[in-house]
Amino acid sequence: MPVYSLASLTWTAVRELPAARTVAVLPAGAIEAHGPHLPLATDVIIAEAMARAGAGRLAARGLHVLLLPALTFAPAPFAAEFPGTLDVPPEATTMIVGAVLHNLAAHGCRAAAIANAHHDPAHVAALRRAVGEIDRPGLAAVFPDLTRRRWAERLTAEFRSGACHAGRYETSIVLAERPDLVRTDVMSTLAPNPRSLVDAIRDGRTTFAAAGGPNAYFGCPAEATAEEGRAIVDTLGDILAEAVIEAIEPTEVAS
């Protein structure tokens, strides 16, 4: 079945889709500092890659898939001190995502999934609230939260370590998706920063600098490769598709 860009369709084209077999995917990212080598839109790039990969797998299972425009503004307090970062209130994210889910339900979508690549705790909590508060029985609201063990254990060792902001994991994906936006000359000079953001958060740190990332990166960006990035995107697509399939009646999905 096809994968559609919602923004490119007419309203009549959306009306003609079989609602019971239509799934919407919302990429969620942020505009925030990602080291001196990656663009501010890194999380958006990763979220859109995850959304496309998952959409292709869902379409292969007989579903019509609507790719929504990415959510680009998000809570980003950890990176707020770095120029270019746009940090918005968590309540705004919860309200926007909740409203999007409500509208999709009103138009009869079977499921709506969030492909999130921005893991600031404030943002993740805002998404959890939005999904938890939606009260539309006909809509399966799906959020495969990559900070949860179930999904995280399928990702790379660096991701699981918590030292993965603008490191090997994220840099590899951007090298695969948008190599033109990676400053490879800078990337190759960056020393490893193995400090774990997960541990820093547990210790009460609230900024990248306080967590040991004065240049807004954690992990080993110099080790990144496009090949690894493509493999990660494949895994992210699998995760998204599996979460959606679990949330809807398997007998309604063509094999």
C-alpha angles and dihedrals in degrees: 000000000000130000111220133197102229093209091056096053129087118238090248091055090054091048090056095055115105098254095203090058098039123105126186123209122202116196111211124197141133143234103245144129116288105179124285092292108051131066123256088245094061094119091049091052091050094045092051091049090051091047094051093047093049092044092055091053092048092049089052087057091059101266129130107233128204115200108207125208110271123264099237104171116071145146106288107165094149090063099031094110092061117089114254096028113127110207115188130182115276089229089063092056092048091049095047096045091044091052092048091051091047092052093047090051091049090055092051104254112167094217142357122205131194116219099199126186100164111089104180103139092235091055095045090050090050091053092047090053093049093052093042094051099049109111106190111121093198094058127075105209108202127193115169095196107208091201088068116094094237093065100025093060089065092058131076128300090248092053091050091049091061091234094108112109107122088340130119094304099053096032091054091054094049090047087056097043106030111009090164089069097052118094094217092176089062095037092059092056098051115112118223115270106197096178110131118231088200090059092044091053090050088052091054099256113153105183136050091242093052089047091056101266107113090163095045097251136106127185131024111311093168089067095057122122134183089231091060090045092056091050091051092050089052089054092047090052091051091050094051094047094046092051091053095046090051091052097053132055106280091210089063093058120082114235 
